[in-house]
Amino acid sequence: MALVLPSNEGVRTAVEAGAGVAALSSLVVGPALKAGTLHAGPLAFDTRPFYGLRHKERYRTKAADALLDLLNSSPG
């Protein structure tokens, strides 16, 4: 059975309530791990490529340029 929730926090709360297991970002579950309300399993994920798409005739902000630069400089 699958459960679809609108946010990572909703998934985290459901898992804390005993609804099942989930794979979530450490940023989402960090406080719950420290508090002991969640436990991390031994999972490892391979790195994945990220792609940025943009319209060539639209203005690109400095923030978008900085993000693309960061992604391009990341190993992998």
N, CA, C and O atoms as a GROMACS GRO file, in nm:
protein
  304
    1MET      N    1   0.085  -0.117   0.000
    1MET     CA    2   0.000   0.000   0.000
    1MET      C    3   0.090   0.124   0.000
    1MET      O    4   0.196   0.124   0.063
    2ALA      N    5   0.048   0.227  -0.069
    2ALA     CA    6   0.124   0.352  -0.074
    2ALA      C    7   0.040   0.464  -0.015
    2ALA      O    8  -0.083   0.465  -0.027
    3LEU      N    9   0.106   0.557   0.047
    3LEU     CA   10   0.041   0.674   0.104
    3LEU      C   11   0.108   0.796   0.045
    3LEU      O   12   0.230   0.808   0.049
    4VAL      N   13   0.030   0.886  -0.009
    4VAL     CA   14   0.084   1.007  -0.069
    4VAL      C   15   0.049   1.124   0.021
    4VAL      O   16  -0.068   1.148   0.051
    5LEU      N   17   0.151   1.197   0.064
    5LEU     CA   18   0.130   1.313   0.150
    5LEU      C   19   0.189   1.437   0.082
    5LEU      O   20   0.280   1.424   0.000
    6PRO      N   21   0.140   1.556   0.115
    6PRO     CA   22   0.180   1.677   0.043
    6PRO      C   23   0.317   1.734   0.080
    6PRO      O   24   0.364   1.826   0.013
    7SER      N   25   0.381   1.683   0.184
    7SER     CA   26   0.508   1.744   0.224
    7SER      C   27   0.597   1.641   0.293
    7SER      O   28   0.550   1.538   0.342
    8ASN      N   29   0.727   1.671   0.296
    8ASN     CA   30   0.822   1.586   0.368
    8ASN      C   31   0.789   1.581   0.517
    8ASN      O   32   0.804   1.477   0.581
    9GLU      N   33   0.744   1.693   0.570
    9GLU     CA   34   0.710   1.697   0.713
    9GLU      C   35   0.591   1.607   0.742
    9GLU      O   36   0.586   1.544   0.848
   10GLY      N   37   0.495   1.600   0.649
   10GLY     CA   38   0.381   1.510   0.666
   10GLY      C   39   0.424   1.365   0.666
   10GLY      O   40   0.373   1.284   0.744
   11VAL      N   41   0.517   1.331   0.577
   11VAL     CA   42   0.570   1.194   0.572
   11VAL      C   43   0.643   1.162   0.701
   11VAL      O   44   0.624   1.056   0.760
   12ARG      N   45   0.727   1.256   0.745
   12ARG     CA   46   0.801   1.236   0.871
   12ARG      C   47   0.707   1.213   0.988
   12ARG      O   48   0.729   1.123   1.069
   13THR      N   49   0.602   1.293   0.997
   13THR     CA   50   0.505   1.280   1.105
   13THR      C   51   0.433   1.146   1.099
   13THR      O   52   0.410   1.082   1.202
   14ALA      N   53   0.398   1.102   0.978
   14ALA     CA   54   0.331   0.972   0.962
   14ALA      C   55   0.423   0.858   1.007
   14ALA      O   56   0.378   0.764   1.072
   15VAL      N   57   0.550   0.866   0.971
   15VAL     CA   58   0.645   0.761   1.013
   15VAL      C   59   0.664   0.764   1.164
   15VAL      O   60   0.669   0.659   1.228
   16GLU      N   61   0.673   0.883   1.221
   16GLU     CA   62   0.686   0.893   1.368
   16GLU      C   63   0.564   0.833   1.438
   16GLU      O   64   0.576   0.781   1.549
   17ALA      N   65   0.446   0.841   1.374
   17ALA     CA   66   0.325   0.786   1.432
   17ALA      C   67   0.311   0.636   1.410
   17ALA      O   68   0.217   0.573   1.458
   18GLY      N   69   0.407   0.578   1.335
   18GLY     CA   70   0.406   0.434   1.315
   18GLY      C   71   0.338   0.388   1.187
   18GLY      O   72   0.306   0.270   1.174
   19ALA      N   73   0.316   0.479   1.091
   19ALA     CA   74   0.245   0.443   0.968
   19ALA      C   75   0.330   0.364   0.870
   19ALA      O   76   0.275   0.309   0.774
   20GLY      N   77   0.459   0.356   0.889
   20GLY     CA   78   0.544   0.281   0.797
   20GLY      C   79   0.685   0.335   0.797
   20GLY      O   80   0.731   0.394   0.894
   21VAL      N   81   0.754   0.312   0.685
   21VAL     CA   82   0.891   0.358   0.670
   21VAL      C   83   0.898   0.452   0.550
   21VAL      O   84   0.810   0.452   0.465
   22ALA      N   85   1.004   0.533   0.545
   22ALA     CA   86   1.022   0.626   0.434
   22ALA      C   87   1.170   0.658   0.419
   22ALA      O   88   1.248   0.643   0.513
   23ALA      N   89   1.206   0.702   0.301
   23ALA     CA   90   1.341   0.754   0.276
   23ALA      C   91   1.328   0.904   0.260
   23ALA      O   92   1.269   0.953   0.164
   24LEU      N   93   1.385   0.978   0.356
   24LEU     CA   94   1.375   1.123   0.358
   24LEU      C   95   1.513   1.186   0.373
   24LEU      O   96   1.608   1.120   0.417
   25SER      N   97   1.522   1.311   0.337
   25SER     CA   98   1.645   1.387   0.351
   25SER      C   99   1.684   1.400   0.498
   25SER      O  100   1.599   1.410   0.586
   26SER      N  101   1.815   1.399   0.521
   26SER     CA  102   1.863   1.417   0.659
   26SER      C  103   1.827   1.555   0.712
   26SER      O  104   1.818   1.573   0.834
   27LEU      N  105   1.805   1.652   0.625
   27LEU     CA  106   1.763   1.785   0.670
   27LEU      C  107   1.623   1.781   0.729
   27LEU      O  108   1.592   1.857   0.821
   28VAL      N  109   1.538   1.694   0.677
   28VAL     CA  110   1.400   1.683   0.725
   28VAL      C  111   1.394   1.607   0.857
   28VAL      O  112   1.318   1.644   0.947
   29VAL      N  113   1.474   1.502   0.870
   29VAL     CA  114   1.463   1.415   0.987
   29VAL      C  115   1.570   1.439   1.093
   29VAL      O  116   1.567   1.375   1.198
   30GLY      N  117   1.663   1.528   1.068
   30GLY     CA  118   1.772   1.552   1.162
   30GLY      C  119   1.728   1.573   1.305
   30GLY      O  120   1.777   1.504   1.395
   31PRO      N  121   1.636   1.667   1.331
   31PRO     CA  122   1.592   1.688   1.470
   31PRO      C  123   1.525   1.566   1.531
   31PRO      O  124   1.544   1.538   1.650
   32ALA      N  125   1.447   1.492   1.451
   32ALA     CA  126   1.380   1.373   1.503
   32ALA      C  127   1.482   1.262   1.532
   32ALA      O  128   1.463   1.185   1.626
   33LEU      N  129   1.588   1.254   1.453
   33LEU     CA  130   1.693   1.155   1.481
   33LEU      C  131   1.762   1.188   1.612
   33LEU      O  132   1.787   1.100   1.694
   34LYS      N  133   1.793   1.317   1.632
   34LYS     CA  134   1.859   1.359   1.757
   34LYS      C  135   1.769   1.336   1.878
   34LYS      O  136   1.817   1.300   1.986
   35ALA      N  137   1.638   1.357   1.859
   35ALA     CA  138   1.543   1.338   1.970
   35ALA      C  139   1.513   1.191   1.996
   35ALA      O  140   1.457   1.156   2.100
   36GLY      N  141   1.551   1.105   1.902
   36GLY     CA  142   1.526   0.963   1.919
   36GLY      C  143   1.387   0.917   1.877
   36GLY      O  144   1.350   0.802   1.902
   37THR      N  145   1.309   1.006   1.814
   37THR     CA  146   1.175   0.967   1.770
   37THR      C  147   1.177   0.896   1.636
   37THR      O  148   1.079   0.832   1.598
   38LEU      N  149   1.289   0.906   1.563
   38LEU     CA  150   1.310   0.830   1.440
   38LEU      C  151   1.448   0.766   1.445
   38LEU      O  152   1.536   0.811   1.517
   39HIS      N  153   1.464   0.660   1.367
   39HIS     CA  154   1.592   0.592   1.358
   39HIS      C  155   1.628   0.576   1.212
   39HIS      O  156   1.541   0.550   1.128
   40ALA      N  157   1.756   0.591   1.180
   40ALA     CA  158   1.803   0.580   1.042
   40ALA      C  159   1.844   0.437   1.012
   40ALA      O  160   1.911   0.372   1.092
   41GLY      N  161   1.802   0.389   0.896
   41GLY     CA  162   1.842   0.256   0.852
   41GLY      C  163   1.968   0.265   0.766
   41GLY      O  164   2.004   0.374   0.722
   42PRO      N  165   2.034   0.153   0.742
   42PRO     CA  166   2.158   0.153   0.665
   42PRO      C  167   2.132   0.157   0.514
   42PRO      O  168   2.140   0.055   0.447
   43LEU      N  169   2.100   0.274   0.463
   43LEU     CA  170   2.074   0.291   0.320
   43LEU      C  171   2.181   0.381   0.258
   43LEU      O  172   2.226   0.477   0.320
   44ALA      N  173   2.220   0.347   0.138
   44ALA     CA  174   2.313   0.432   0.063
   44ALA      C  175   2.259   0.446  -0.079
   44ALA      O  176   2.219   0.348  -0.141
   45PHE      N  177   2.259   0.567  -0.129
   45PHE     CA  178   2.210   0.593  -0.263
   45PHE      C  179   2.324   0.641  -0.350
   45PHE      O  180   2.412   0.714  -0.305
   46ASP      N  181   2.323   0.599  -0.476
   46ASP     CA  182   2.422   0.646  -0.571
   46ASP      C  183   2.395   0.793  -0.604
   46ASP      O  184   2.283   0.841  -0.588
   47THR      N  185   2.499   0.863  -0.648
   47THR     CA  186   2.480   1.001  -0.689
   47THR      C  187   2.397   1.003  -0.817
   47THR      O  188   2.400   0.909  -0.896
   48ARG      N  189   2.324   1.111  -0.835
   48ARG     CA  190   2.238   1.125  -0.953
   48ARG      C  191   2.273   1.253  -1.026
   48ARG      O  192   2.313   1.352  -0.964
   49PRO      N  193   2.259   1.253  -1.157
   49PRO     CA  194   2.282   1.377  -1.231
   49PRO      C  195   2.161   1.470  -1.217
   49PRO      O  196   2.047   1.425  -1.207
   50PHE      N  197   2.188   1.598  -1.216
   50PHE     CA  198   2.082   1.699  -1.217
   50PHE      C  199   2.096   1.780  -1.345
   50PHE      O  200   2.207   1.807  -1.391
   51TYR      N  201   1.984   1.818  -1.400
   51TYR     CA  202   1.983   1.895  -1.524
   51TYR      C  203   1.904   2.023  -1.502
   51TYR      O  204   1.801   2.023  -1.433
   52GLY      N  205   1.951   2.131  -1.558
   52GLY     CA  206   1.881   2.257  -1.551
   52GLY      C  207   1.828   2.293  -1.688
   52GLY      O  208   1.904   2.294  -1.786
   53LEU      N  209   1.701   2.323  -1.696
   53LEU     CA  210   1.640   2.364  -1.823
   53LEU      C  211   1.598   2.508  -1.812
   53LEU      O  212   1.548   2.553  -1.709
   54ARG      N  213   1.618   2.581  -1.920
   54ARG     CA  214   1.574   2.720  -1.920
   54ARG      C  215   1.541   2.761  -2.063
   54ARG      O  216   1.588   2.701  -2.159
   55HIS      N  217   1.461   2.862  -2.074
   55HIS     CA  218   1.426   2.919  -2.204
   55HIS      C  219   1.540   3.011  -2.245
   55HIS      O  220   1.577   3.101  -2.169
   56LYS      N  221   1.594   2.991  -2.362
   56LYS     CA  222   1.714   3.066  -2.402
   56LYS      C  223   1.688   3.215  -2.419
   56LYS      O  224   1.784   3.293  -2.418
   57GLU      N  225   1.564   3.258  -2.434
   57GLU     CA  226   1.535   3.400  -2.453
   57GLU      C  227   1.487   3.470  -2.327
   57GLU      O  228   1.455   3.589  -2.331
   58ARG      N  229   1.482   3.400  -2.217
   58ARG     CA  230   1.437   3.462  -2.092
   58ARG      C  231   1.555   3.506  -2.008
   58ARG      O  232   1.663   3.447  -2.015
   59TYR      N  233   1.534   3.610  -1.929
   59TYR     CA  234   1.636   3.662  -1.838
   59TYR      C  235   1.665   3.560  -1.730
   59TYR      O  236   1.573   3.501  -1.673
   60ARG      N  237   1.792   3.540  -1.701
   60ARG     CA  238   1.832   3.449  -1.593
   60ARG      C  239   1.888   3.533  -1.479
   60ARG      O  240   1.978   3.614  -1.500
   61THR      N  241   1.836   3.514  -1.359
   61THR     CA  242   1.878   3.592  -1.244
   61THR      C  243   2.017   3.551  -1.197
   61THR      O  244   2.068   3.446  -1.235
   62LYS      N  245   2.077   3.636  -1.114
   62LYS     CA  246   2.207   3.603  -1.055
   62LYS      C  247   2.196   3.480  -0.965
   62LYS      O  248   2.289   3.400  -0.957
   63ALA      N  249   2.083   3.465  -0.898
   63ALA     CA  250   2.062   3.348  -0.812
   63ALA      C  251   2.058   3.220  -0.897
   63ALA      O  252   2.115   3.118  -0.858
   64ALA      N  253   1.992   3.225  -1.011
   64ALA     CA  254   1.987   3.108  -1.100
   64ALA      C  255   2.126   3.077  -1.153
   64ALA      O  256   2.165   2.961  -1.160
   65ASP      N  257   2.202   3.182  -1.191
   65ASP     CA  258   2.339   3.160  -1.237
   65ASP      C  259   2.425   3.096  -1.128
   65ASP      O  260   2.504   3.005  -1.156
   66ALA      N  261   2.409   3.142  -1.004
   66ALA     CA  262   2.486   3.088  -0.893
   66ALA      C  263   2.452   2.941  -0.869
   66ALA      O  264   2.541   2.860  -0.842
   67LEU      N  265   2.324   2.907  -0.878
   67LEU     CA  266   2.283   2.767  -0.860
   67LEU      C  267   2.342   2.679  -0.970
   67LEU      O  268   2.394   2.571  -0.941
   68LEU      N  269   2.334   2.723  -1.093
   68LEU     CA  270   2.388   2.645  -1.205
   68LEU      C  271   2.540   2.631  -1.192
   68LEU      O  272   2.595   2.525  -1.222
   69ASP      N  273   2.607   2.738  -1.148
   69ASP     CA  274   2.752   2.729  -1.125
   69ASP      C  275   2.786   2.626  -1.018
   69ASP      O  276   2.880   2.548  -1.032
   70LEU      N  277   2.706   2.627  -0.911
   70LEU     CA  278   2.726   2.531  -0.803
   70LEU      C  279   2.705   2.388  -0.852
   70LEU      O  280   2.784   2.299  -0.822
   71LEU      N  281   2.599   2.366  -0.928
   71LEU     CA  282   2.573   2.233  -0.980
   71LEU      C  283   2.682   2.187  -1.077
   71LEU      O  284   2.721   2.070  -1.078
   72ASN      N  285   2.731   2.279  -1.157
   72ASN     CA  286   2.836   2.245  -1.253
   72ASN      C  287   2.970   2.217  -1.186
   72ASN      O  288   3.052   2.143  -1.240
   73SER      N  289   2.992   2.274  -1.068
   73SER     CA  290   3.120   2.255  -0.999
   73SER      C  291   3.120   2.134  -0.906
   73SER      O  292   3.225   2.093  -0.856
   74SER      N  293   3.002   2.075  -0.884
   74SER     CA  294   2.993   1.958  -0.795
   74SER      C  295   3.057   1.837  -0.860
   74SER      O  296   3.044   1.817  -0.980
   75PRO      N  297   3.127   1.755  -0.778
   75PRO     CA  298   3.185   1.632  -0.834
   75PRO      C  299   3.077   1.536  -0.878
   75PRO      O  300   2.968   1.532  -0.820
   76GLY      N  301   3.105   1.458  -0.980
   76GLY     CA  302   3.010   1.358  -1.026
   76GLY      C  303   2.961   1.397  -1.157
   76GLY      O  304   2.878   1.326  -1.216
   0.00000   0.00000   0.00000
